[in-house]
Amino acid sequence: MEASKQNTRLWWGAVFALGLLGFALRAYGAGESPAGDELTMYTLVHNRSFGSMMTLVVDQEKTPPLGFALSWLGSRLGAADTWMRAPSVLAGTALVPLVAMLGARTASRAAGLVAAALVAVSPFLLFYGIESRSYALAACFSCASLVLLLRATEDERAGAGPWVAWSLAALAAFLSHYTAVFVIAASIVWVLIARPGARKAILLSCGGIGLGLLPWLPSFLTQLSHSGDEARRVASLAPLGLRSVWEVISRSLVGHPVWSSLRAVTLQEVPGTAGLVLILTGVGVATVSVAIQAARGDRPKPNALHGLLALTAVASIVGLVIGSLRPHHSMLLPRNAICSLPSIAVLTGLLLTRQPKALAVLASLLVAIGLLLGSLTSLRDLNRPNMRAAAHAIEGRWKPGDALLESIYFNGPPTDLTAHLSPELRRQLQVTREVGTKPFEQAVWIGQTVFTVGPVSPRTGPPLGPPPNLKSHFKAVWTQTWKGLLPVTATEWQPDTARKR
């Protein structure tokens, strides 16, 4: 008995350590400049009332309200561009012990511990454990719903409490992101098939979830009415087909989620060639070992709990494929599969630990180190475009009367830069899609210094500078580049003389 308690304490200690590792990686990454969809989140939560934000969420967004509400609250704790990420950082961290508990209940403590390690260092989950959108929340609440569902079905005499807890977790998952419905639905099907004694309880609980969703129904219908444009946009990048399915699976399991016309991070970059070799070696060693055991007659015996893991592991990709059957519409983005990753992590942990102890440790370490290499590369070399650093550098050199010109890489206001500028500099900012290179023409006449800044991408082209016919009139007296997913270059251009062309 005492030895069992000691093992339990050691197990929880290891889970806690993995949680700290996961938190450290996410907290470090949370210092990156916001980019992409996060800029929309920033405009929604910064200097807005809660009611104003929710009105815009209904009218402009395609996702449910919980993530926006929590990011709005987080933005009240400090600088909005950083603190709006707090819910994702906390949810991404909480996912580590939740996956450990899911593994302990469905497979073994060893499998749960390995699964927790994989979740802590996954580059894909790290990215969304930083991103101020609701994907980490959806994964966290989906995993919590599975843990609570198992607890509710283990003891039919436990009363209503566990079912209420499951209903709340499932409701929170759905209100985080609509794609959580795939995992929730798969778990309900599992209960109806594998736990006949719990059918009445789960159907009543589903009724409770439905009642909880009723207040959001009119807003959901409004969002649905304008969601077609997004589905068509996704279809232009990821039409239904084997390549899109492969991108979703490979990126969500071991890679990086960024996959767009601006930038597509390859598996050779994340987890990198070395990381990929380690992961494939670890999984390959474990698979061969299990096959040898099976050939000797020591076949693993699947049970109903493994069935739950299998159903919820494939639920997202199956749901995304079905949702993409409509012509010119697609849901096949890697992030939409995130709710299945906890179950996939546990199944991977189960595979890696079905070996002799030494081999299990070796295989698990190989896979975890391979993923960790990918995460470290993401944080070091593939951070979000560092517009914050560029803004601060320009602030230190800019003088009243200087011009500031940005080449922007997305549609919408230049929030990527203005979020970090002083009010005075913000008023001076011009963007190339509106004024082209006219500031350089004006600067030649009046002897004005021009600062240029922007990410280097296929859409924006090479670093911004004077047009060819004016280049001889300017000298670059300072330039700096910050590496990342899109390198950011800032340059100070001084005219040689104030002269007419």
C-alpha positions in Angstrom: 0.0 0.0 0.0 2.8 2.4 0.9 4.7 1.6 -2.2 1.5 2.3 -4.3 1.1 5.7 -2.6 4.8 6.4 -3.3 4.4 5.5 -7.0 1.3 7.7 -7.2 3.2 10.7 -5.8 6.1 10.1 -8.2 3.7 9.9 -11.1 2.0 13.1 -10.2 5.4 14.7 -9.6 6.4 13.8 -13.1 3.1 15.1 -14.5 3.7 18.4 -12.6 7.2 18.7 -14.0 5.9 18.1 -17.6 3.2 20.7 -16.9 5.9 23.2 -15.9 7.9 22.5 -19.0 4.7 23.0 -21.2 4.0 26.3 -19.4 7.6 27.5 -19.7 7.6 26.9 -23.5 4.2 28.6 -23.9 5.0 31.5 -21.6 8.2 32.2 -23.5 6.4 32.1 -26.8 3.6 34.4 -25.6 6.1 37.3 -25.8 6.0 37.1 -29.6 4.3 39.9 -31.6 0.7 39.1 -32.5 0.2 38.1 -36.1 -2.4 36.8 -38.5 -5.8 36.0 -36.9 -4.5 37.4 -33.6 -4.6 40.9 -35.1 -8.3 40.5 -35.5 -8.5 39.4 -31.8 -6.5 42.5 -30.8 -8.9 44.8 -32.6 -11.8 43.1 -30.9 -10.6 43.2 -27.3 -8.4 46.4 -27.2 -10.2 49.4 -25.9 -13.7 47.9 -26.5 -16.6 47.2 -24.2 -17.6 43.6 -23.7 -20.9 44.3 -25.5 -19.3 46.0 -28.5 -16.8 43.1 -28.8 -19.6 40.4 -28.7 -21.6 42.3 -31.4 -18.6 42.2 -33.7 -18.0 38.5 -32.9 -21.5 37.6 -34.1 -21.4 39.8 -37.1 -17.9 39.2 -38.4 -16.5 35.9 -36.8 -17.3 32.3 -37.5 -16.4 30.9 -34.1 -18.2 30.8 -30.8 -17.9 33.3 -28.0 -16.0 31.7 -25.1 -12.4 32.3 -26.4 -13.2 35.9 -27.2 -14.8 36.5 -23.8 -11.8 35.0 -22.0 -9.3 37.0 -24.1 -11.2 40.2 -23.4 -10.9 39.5 -19.7 -7.2 38.6 -20.1 -6.5 41.9 -22.0 -7.7 43.8 -18.8 -4.8 42.4 -16.8 -2.1 44.2 -18.8 -0.9 45.0 -22.3 -3.7 43.6 -24.6 -1.3 42.3 -27.3 0.3 39.9 -24.7 -2.4 39.3 -22.1 -5.1 38.4 -24.6 -3.0 35.2 -25.0 -3.4 34.2 -21.3 -6.4 31.9 -21.8 -4.5 29.9 -24.5 -1.4 29.7 -22.4 -3.3 28.4 -19.4 -5.4 26.0 -21.5 -2.4 24.6 -23.3 -0.7 24.0 -20.0 -3.8 22.4 -18.4 -3.9 20.0 -21.4 -0.8 18.3 -20.1 -2.2 16.9 -16.9 -5.6 16.3 -18.5 -4.0 14.1 -21.1 -2.1 12.3 -18.4 -5.3 11.6 -16.6 -7.0 10.4 -19.8 -4.1 8.0 -20.4 -4.2 6.7 -16.9 -7.9 6.0 -17.1 -7.9 4.4 -20.6 -4.5 2.8 -20.9 -1.9 3.0 -18.1 -0.1 5.5 -16.0 3.0 5.0 -18.2 1.0 5.7 -21.3 -0.5 8.7 -19.8 2.8 10.1 -18.7 4.3 9.6 -22.2 1.2 11.2 -23.7 1.6 14.2 -21.4 5.2 14.6 -22.4 4.3 14.5 -26.1 1.6 17.2 -25.5 4.0 19.4 -23.5 6.6 19.5 -26.3 4.4 19.3 -29.4 5.3 22.1 -31.8 1.7 22.2 -33.1 0.2 22.4 -29.7 2.8 24.9 -28.6 1.8 27.2 -31.5 -1.9 27.2 -30.4 -0.9 27.3 -26.8 0.4 30.8 -27.6 -2.2 31.9 -30.2 -4.9 34.1 -28.8 -7.6 32.1 -30.5 -9.8 29.4 -29.1 -8.1 26.2 -30.4 -6.2 25.4 -27.2 -9.4 26.0 -25.2 -11.3 23.6 -27.4 -8.6 20.9 -27.0 -8.5 21.4 -23.3 -12.2 21.3 -22.7 -12.6 18.3 -25.1 -10.0 16.4 -23.2 -11.6 17.4 -19.9 -15.0 16.1 -21.2 -13.4 12.7 -22.0 -11.9 12.4 -18.5 -15.2 13.4 -16.9 -17.2 11.1 -19.1 -15.1 8.2 -18.0 -15.6 9.1 -14.4 -19.4 9.4 -14.9 -19.6 6.0 -16.6 -17.4 4.1 -14.2 -20.0 4.3 -11.4 -23.6 4.3 -12.3 -24.5 5.1 -8.7 -22.4 8.2 -8.6 -25.5 10.4 -9.1 -26.0 13.5 -11.3 -22.8 15.3 -10.2 -20.3 13.7 -12.7 -22.8 14.1 -15.5 -23.3 17.7 -14.8 -19.6 18.2 -14.8 -19.3 16.4 -18.2 -22.1 18.5 -19.6 -20.4 21.7 -18.6 -17.0 20.6 -20.1 -18.7 19.5 -23.4 -20.6 22.8 -23.5 -17.4 24.8 -22.9 -15.6 22.8 -25.7 -18.4 23.6 -28.1 -18.5 27.2 -27.1 -14.8 27.4 -27.7 -14.8 26.1 -31.2 -17.5 24.4 -33.3 -15.1 21.6 -34.5 -15.2 20.2 -30.9 -18.5 18.7 -31.9 -16.7 15.9 -33.7 -15.0 14.6 -30.6 -18.0 15.2 -28.3 -20.3 13.4 -30.8 -17.9 10.4 -31.0 -17.7 10.1 -27.3 -21.5 10.1 -27.0 -21.7 7.3 -29.7 -19.2 5.3 -27.6 -21.3 5.6 -24.5 -24.4 4.5 -26.3 -22.6 1.4 -27.7 -20.2 0.5 -24.9 -22.0 1.7 -21.8 -25.7 0.7 -22.2 -26.4 1.4 -18.5 -25.4 5.0 -19.0 -27.6 5.7 -22.1 -30.4 7.5 -20.2 -27.9 9.6 -18.2 -26.0 10.7 -21.3 -29.2 11.5 -23.3 -30.5 13.6 -20.4 -27.1 15.3 -20.2 -27.2 16.0 -23.9 -30.5 17.7 -23.4 -28.8 19.9 -20.8 -26.1 20.8 -23.3 -28.8 21.7 -25.8 -30.5 24.0 -23.3 -27.1 25.6 -22.5 -26.6 26.3 -26.2 -30.1 27.8 -26.8 -29.1 31.4 -25.9 -26.3 31.3 -28.5 -28.5 29.8 -31.2 -29.6 33.1 -32.9 -25.9 34.2 -33.0 -24.8 30.9 -34.4 -27.4 31.2 -37.2 -26.1 34.7 -38.0 -22.5 33.4 -38.1 -23.6 30.5 -40.3 -25.2 32.8 -42.8 -21.9 34.5 -43.5 -19.5 31.5 -43.1 -19.5 30.6 -46.8 -16.8 33.0 -47.7 -14.4 31.5 -45.2 -15.2 27.9 -46.4 -14.5 29.0 -50.0 -11.3 30.7 -49.0 -10.1 27.5 -47.3 -11.1 25.5 -50.3 -8.7 27.6 -52.5 -5.8 26.5 -50.2 -6.9 23.1 -49.1 -9.5 21.5 -51.4 -10.8 18.1 -50.5 -8.1 15.5 -51.5 -5.4 13.3 -50.3 -2.8 16.1 -50.2 -5.0 18.3 -47.9 -5.8 15.3 -45.7 -2.1 14.5 -45.4 -1.3 18.2 -44.6 -3.8 18.1 -41.8 -2.6 14.8 -40.3 1.2 15.4 -40.6 1.2 19.0 -39.4 -1.1 18.3 -36.4 0.9 15.2 -35.3 4.5 16.4 -35.7 4.7 19.6 -37.7 3.9 23.3 -37.7 0.4 24.6 -38.5 1.4 27.5 -40.7 0.3 26.6 -44.3 -0.7 29.4 -46.5 0.1 31.3 -49.7 2.4 33.6 -47.6 4.3 30.8 -45.9 4.2 27.1 -45.6 6.5 25.6 -42.9 7.7 22.1 -44.1 8.4 19.0 -42.1 12.1 19.5 -43.0 11.9 22.8 -41.0 9.6 21.6 -38.1 10.3 19.2 -36.6 13.3 19.3 -38.8 15.2 16.4 -40.4 16.9 15.4 -37.2 13.6 15.6 -35.3 11.7 13.7 -37.9 14.3 10.9 -37.9 14.1 10.6 -34.1 10.3 10.5 -34.2 10.1 7.9 -37.0 12.8 5.8 -35.3 11.0 5.8 -32.0 7.6 4.9 -33.5 9.3 2.4 -35.8 11.1 0.6 -33.0 7.9 0.5 -30.9 5.8 -0.8 -33.9 8.3 -3.5 -34.7 8.5 -4.6 -31.1 4.7 -4.9 -30.9 4.7 -6.9 -34.1 7.3 -9.3 -32.8 5.3 -9.7 -29.6 2.1 -10.4 -31.6 4.0 -13.0 -33.7 5.0 -14.8 -30.5 1.3 -14.9 -29.4 1.5 -12.0 -27.0 -1.2 -10.0 -28.8 -2.4 -6.8 -27.2 -6.1 -7.1 -26.1 -8.1 -4.0 -27.0 -10.9 -3.1 -24.7 -13.8 -0.7 -24.8 -11.7 2.2 -23.4 -9.3 1.8 -26.3 -12.4 2.0 -28.5 -13.1 5.4 -27.1 -9.6 6.6 -27.8 -9.8 5.3 -31.4 -13.2 6.9 -32.1 -12.2 10.3 -30.8 -8.8 10.1 -32.4 -10.3 9.8 -35.9 -13.5 11.9 -35.3 -12.0 15.2 -36.3 -10.4 14.2 -39.6 -13.6 12.2 -40.6 -15.7 15.2 -39.6 -13.6 17.6 -41.6 -13.7 15.4 -44.7 -17.5 15.1 -44.5 -17.7 18.8 -43.9 -15.6 19.4 -47.0 -17.8 17.3 -49.4 -19.8 20.4 -50.5 -18.2 21.7 -53.8 -15.9 24.7 -53.3 -16.1 24.5 -49.5 -13.4 23.0 -47.2 -12.7 22.7 -43.5 -9.4 21.0 -44.0 -7.1 23.2 -42.0 -4.7 21.5 -39.5 -6.0 23.6 -36.6 -9.5 22.2 -37.0 -8.2 18.7 -36.0 -6.8 19.9 -32.6 -9.6 18.3 -30.5 -8.5 14.8 -31.5 -4.9 15.2 -30.5 -5.3 14.3 -26.8 -6.7 10.9 -27.8 -4.0 10.5 -30.5 -1.3 11.3 -27.9 -2.6 8.6 -25.5 -2.8 6.0 -28.3 0.8 6.9 -29.2 1.8 6.6 -25.5 0.1 3.2 -25.4 2.1 2.1 -28.4 5.4 3.4 -27.1 5.0 1.8 -23.6 3.9 -1.7 -24.8 7.5 -2.8 -24.7 10.0 -4.0 -22.2 10.8 -1.1 -19.9 14.1 -0.1 -21.3 12.9 -0.2 -24.9 9.7 1.8 -23.9 11.9 4.5 -22.3 14.1 4.7 -25.3 11.3 4.9 -27.9 9.4 7.5 -25.8 12.5 9.6 -25.4 13.2 9.5 -29.1 9.8 10.7 -30.0 9.6 13.4 -27.3 13.1 14.7 -28.1 12.2 14.9 -31.8 9.1 16.9 -31.0 11.0 19.1 -28.6 13.5 19.9 -31.4 10.6 21.1 -33.5 9.3 23.3 -30.7 12.7 24.9 -30.0 13.2 25.6 -33.7 9.7 27.2 -33.8 10.6 29.5 -30.9 14.1 30.4 -32.1 13.7 30.7 -35.9 10.0 30.6 -36.8 8.5 33.1 -34.4 5.6 35.3 -35.6 6.8 38.4 -37.6 8.5 40.6 -35.0 6.7 43.9 -35.7 7.0 44.8 -32.0 10.8 44.9 -32.1 10.7 46.8 -35.4 8.3 49.4 -34.0 10.4 49.9 -30.9 13.6 50.3 -32.9 12.0 52.9 -35.2 10.6 54.8 -32.2 14.2 55.1 -30.9 15.4 56.7 -34.2 12.3 58.6 -35.5 12.1 62.4 -35.2 9.1 64.7 -35.8 8.7 65.3 -39.5 10.1 61.9 -40.6 7.8 59.7 -42.7 6.9 56.1 -41.9 5.9 53.7 -44.6 4.8 50.0 -44.2 4.4 47.3 -46.7 1.5 45.2 -45.3 1.1 41.5 -45.9 -2.6 41.1 -45.1 -6.0 42.8 -45.8 -7.1 45.1 -43.1 -5.6 47.9 -41.0 -1.9 47.8 -40.1 -2.6 46.6 -36.6 0.6 44.5 -36.6 2.6 47.8 -36.4 0.2 50.3 -34.9 -0.4 48.1 -31.8 3.2 48.9 -30.8 3.6 52.6 -31.9 3.2 55.8 -30.0 0.1 57.9 -30.9 2.3 60.4 -32.8 4.0 57.8 -34.9 0.7 56.0 -35.5 -0.7 59.2 -37.1 2.3 59.4 -39.4 2.1 55.8 -40.7 1.2 55.2 -44.3 0.9 51.8 -46.1 2.0 51.0 -49.6 -1.3 49.6 -50.8 -2.8 53.1 -50.3 0.0 55.5 -51.2 2.5 53.3 -53.1 6.0 55.0 -52.9 4.7 58.6 -53.0 6.3 59.4 -49.6 9.7 59.0 -51.3 8.7 61.5 -54.1 7.7 64.0 -51.4 10.8 63.4 -49.4 13.1 64.2 -52.4 11.5 67.7 -52.6 11.6 68.6 -48.9 14.7 66.6 -47.7 12.6 64.3 -45.5 13.8 61.1 -43.9 11.7 58.0 -44.7 11.5 54.9 -42.4 10.3 51.8 -44.1 9.2 48.6 -42.4 7.5 45.4 -43.3 7.7 41.6 -43.5 9.4 40.1 -46.5 6.9 37.7 -48.2 5.7 36.7 -51.7 2.9 39.2 -51.3 5.0 42.2 -50.2 8.1 41.3 -52.3 11.6 42.3 -51.3 12.3 44.8 -48.4 10.7 48.1 -49.1 12.8 51.0 -50.5 12.8 53.9 -52.9 11.5 53.2 -56.4 14.3 52.7 -59.0 14.1 56.2 -60.4 14.6 57.7 -57.0 17.1 55.3 -55.4 20.1 57.4 -56.2 18.6 60.2 -54.2 18.5 58.2 -50.9 21.0 56.5 -48.7 20.2 53.7 -46.2 21.8 54.9 -43.0 20.3 52.2 -40.8 18.7 48.8 -41.4 17.8 45.9 -39.3 16.1 42.5 -40.0 14.4 40.3 -37.4 14.1 36.6 -38.4 10.9 34.7 -38.1 8.1 33.0 -40.1 8.2 36.2 -42.2 11.5 38.2 -41.7 10.8 41.8 -40.8 13.1 44.5 -42.2 13.2 48.2 -41.1 15.3 50.8 -42.8 16.0 54.5 -42.4 16.4 56.3 -45.7 18.0 59.8 -45.8 17.9 61.9 -48.9 21.2 63.2 -50.2 19.8 66.6 -50.9 16.5 68.3 -51.0 16.2 68.6 -54.8 13.6 68.2 -57.5 13.8 65.3 -59.8 
